[in-house]
Structure formats: C-alpha cells, structure tokens
Amino acid sequence: MRAVNLETDKSELFQILNFAWIEPVLLLISGEEFILSRADDFDAEVESLRNSSNYQNFLNERLKCQVRFPIEDVEKELSHLEEEFQDYKELYPREQ
C-alpha cells in the first residue's frame, strides 16, 4: 500500500488514481486517514492489504489505542442521538 500525505505531497488527483489502480493508497490529511482503492477488485485488495507493511503498521498503530467501547454502549448512544434528532426535527421542521 502506498501512503500519500496530501498536506506535503501535492500530487494531482489523476496521479493518485493511477497509484490506486496498482495498489490501495492510504491518504493522510489533517490527522485523518482514508483508503482509496479500486472498487471492483475486492479479492486483489484483500491480498494487497494482507501483504502491505504500511497497512500492517497502520493496524498496529490502531491497536495501541487502549480505549474500547462495547457495541451495546455504541448502540445505546446512537439510539439516544437518533431520539434527539427526531426531537430537533419536530421543533424545527423544514420549510417546504
């Protein structure tokens, strides 16, 4: 996997897409990470990621985070946010 820091590497979009044609590209910008890859080549993408030292390093960095959230807590929070959103929509209906 190729990594492209969009803050320091001013590659053109066409050039980045050419990279992604060959292998998945890890895009880095403002502390966020995105993966760009061909959508129709899932098997090749899985194999490429499995063999990518950059991607494995990326995963290893993610594993260092010791904070974990049980799925039940996440679901509860999402449900609560959905309820708040519904209340907001009732208070501030869209004008049509």
Secondary structure as UniProt FT lines:
FT   STRAND          2..5
FT   TURN            6..8
FT   HELIX           13..22
FT   STRAND          25..29
FT   TURN            30..31
FT   STRAND          32..36
FT   TURN            39..40
FT   HELIX           42..50
FT   HELIX           53..63
FT   HELIX           71..91
//
